[in-house]
Amino acid sequence: MDYKAEKITPYGTDDSKTEQIKDMFDSIAPAYDFMNRAMTFGIDKIWRRIAVKKLKKYSISSILDVATGTGDLAMLLYRKLNPKKIMGIDLSSGMLEIAKKKAAEKNLDKFINFEVGNCLELKYADASFDAVTVAYGVRNFEHLDKGYAEMYRVLNPGGVLCVIELSTPTNPFILSLYKFYTRHFIPFIGRSISKDARAYSYLPESIAAVAQGEEMLDIMRHAGFKNCKFHALTFGTCSIYIGEK
């Protein structure tokens, strides 16, 4: 099935969305952490902590963090859940270099492995992980159905998927403020800080297009996940999706 978010690309070239996403994150990697904090006023850290807290009720000894970026969620997962194994994968080698450096600075490089990987073609065997996590990455998948199917495949029976994704508020007043902020302020700051101005125009476009709420849960269910739930945070600007295998 085709979804709107799959058609939204950073540069609008003939290259696949996957290749464009890789190039975009390689380009903005040096500014990524700063921009995350600036765009969300640091609330993205709270969203991650809430998501990790929801995983505490599960028995988790191995985790695959998809679209790990600069490794913030992977490192938080290790500190809070203390699993035996965490693998963080990302398309962007530029983002992964920063993740590896941060992990080494925190003395976590012996416990978390980072490597280049494509969520649409996971190299891991069936039933390899107790949990799969994705923070702010699902809207970048070139094929949502395939991405969810792959994450389901590598999960152990009884395993859990946790997706954190930006979303669009439904309250009309909040929505009007949100639209101004995402369509004007974020691209302006992005142009000021990052050399890749288009990347921060792609951000609000991809948020507006990605499946949200029950629609996202239906995609998860179609891939085989059960007991699917979502939790809206901060006036609906972020959502956490949970599904079990």
PEZI-V874356 format. One record per pair of residues at least 12 apart in sequence whose ideal C-beta (glycine too) atoms are under 7 Angstrom apart, sorted by the first residue. I is the first residue (numbers start at 1). GAP is how many residues later the second one is. D is the distance in whole Angstrom. If there is no record, write none. Layout:
I,GAP,D / I,GAP,D
This chain:
1,144,6 / 3,141,5 / 3,208,6 / 4,205,4 / 5,134,5 / 5,139,7 / 5,201,6 / 5,204,4 / 5,205,4 / 5,206,7 / 6,136,6 / 6,137,6 / 6,138,6 / 8,194,7 / 8,197,5 / 8,198,5 / 8,201,5 / 10,14,4 / 10,188,6 / 10,189,6 / 10,192,4 / 11,187,6 / 16,126,6 / 17,125,4 / 18,73,7 / 18,100,7 / 18,124,5 / 21,70,6 / 21,119,5 / 22,69,4 / 22,70,6 / 24,172,7 / 24,175,5 / 24,178,7 / 25,66,7 / 25,67,4 / 25,69,7 / 25,70,5 / 26,66,5 / 26,67,7 / 26,68,4 / 27,168,7 / 27,169,4 / 27,172,7 / 28,166,5 / 28,168,5 / 28,171,5 / 29,63,6 / 29,65,4 / 29,66,5 / 29,69,6 / 31,162,5 / 31,163,4 / 32,37,7 / 32,38,6 / 32,63,7 / 33,37,6 / 34,159,7 / 35,155,7 / 35,158,6 / 35,159,7 / 38,151,6 / 39,147,6 / 43,191,6 / 47,117,6 / 47,186,6 / 47,191,5 / 48,24,7 / 48,25,5 / 48,28,6 / 48,87,6 / 48,116,7 / 49,27,7 / 50,183,7 / 50,190,7 / 51,111,6 / 51,113,5 / 51,189,5 / 52,24,6 / 52,25,6 / 52,28,5 / 52,29,7 / 54,108,7 / 54,186,7 / 54,188,6 / 55,26,6 / 55,76,6 / 55,105,6 / 55,107,6 / 56,25,7 / 58,73,7 / 58,102,5 / 59,71,7 / 60,21,6 / 60,23,5 / 60,70,4 / 60,71,5 / 61,22,5 / 61,23,5 / 61,24,7 / 61,69,6 / 62,21,6 / 62,22,6 / 62,23,4 / 62,67,5 / 62,68,5 / 63,14,6 / 63,20,5 / 63,23,5 / 63,66,6 / 63,67,7 / 63,68,5 / 63,70,6 / 64,23,5 / 64,60,7 / 64,65,4 / 64,68,5 / 64,90,6 / 65,12,7 / 65,21,6 / 65,23,4 / 65,68,5 / 66,23,6 / 66,53,5 / 66,66,6 / 66,67,7 / 66,68,5 / 66,71,6 / 66,85,7 / 67,23,6 / 67,52,7 / 67,67,5 / 67,70,3 / 67,73,7 / 68,20,3 / 68,21,6 / 68,22,5 / 68,31,6 / 68,46,7 / 69,21,6 / 69,26,5 / 69,30,7 / 70,25,6 / 70,28,4 / 70,29,5 / 70,32,6 / 71,17,6 / 71,28,3 / 71,31,6 / 71,32,6 / 71,43,6 / 73,60,6 / 73,62,4 / 74,12,5 / 74,14,4 / 74,38,5 / 75,28,6 / 75,31,6 / 75,33,6 / 75,37,7 / 77,56,7 / 78,30,6 / 78,33,6 / 78,34,6 / 86,25,7 / 86,26,5 / 87,26,5 / 88,24,6 / 88,26,5 / 89,26,6 / 89,27,7 / 89,28,3 / 90,26,7 / 90,27,7 / 91,25,7 / 91,27,6 / 93,23,6 / 96,18,5 / 96,20,7 / 99,15,5 / 100,14,5 / 119,22,6 / 119,28,5 / 119,31,6 / 120,22,6 / 120,23,6 / 120,26,5 / 120,27,6 / 120,30,6 / 122,28,5 / 122,32,5 / 124,30,5 / 126,27,6 / 126,28,7 / 127,28,7 / 127,29,5 / 127,30,7 / 128,26,5 / 129,25,6 / 129,26,6 / 129,27,7 / 129,30,6 / 130,26,5 / 130,29,5 / 131,28,6 / 131,29,5 / 131,31,7 / 132,19,5 / 132,22,7 / 132,23,6 / 132,29,5 / 133,29,5 / 134,29,5 / 135,29,4 / 136,28,6 / 136,29,6 / 136,30,6 / 138,25,6 / 138,27,5 / 138,72,7 / 139,26,6 / 139,67,4 / 139,68,7 / 139,71,4 / 140,66,7 / 144,75,6 / 145,74,7 / 145,77,7 / 145,78,7 / 148,71,6 / 148,72,6 / 148,75,4 / 149,74,5 / 152,71,5 / 152,72,5 / 152,73,6 / 152,93,6 / 155,90,4 / 157,88,6 / 158,87,7 / 159,86,5 / 160,82,7 / 160,84,5 / 161,64,6 / 161,82,5 / 162,78,7 / 162,80,6 / 163,78,4 / 164,74,7 / 164,76,6 / 165,45,6 / 165,74,6 / 165,76,7 / 166,41,5 / 166,71,7 / 166,72,6 / 167,40,7 / 167,45,5 / 167,69,6 / 167,70,6 / 167,71,6 / 167,72,4 / 168,39,6 / 168,40,6 / 168,44,6 / 168,68,7 / 169,66,5 / 169,67,4 / 169,68,6 / 170,66,6 / 171,64,6 / 174,61,5 / 178,59,7 / 182,22,4 / 182,25,7 / 183,21,6 / 186,14,5 / 186,17,6 / 186,18,6 / 187,13,5 / 187,14,5 / 212,27,6 / 213,17,6 / 213,26,7 / 216,14,7 / 216,25,6 / 217,13,6 / 217,24,7 / 220,21,7 / 220,23,4 / 224,21,7 / 225,18,3 / 225,19,6 / 225,20,7 / 226,17,7 / 226,18,6 / 227,16,7 / 227,17,5 / 228,14,7 / 228,15,4 / 229,13,5
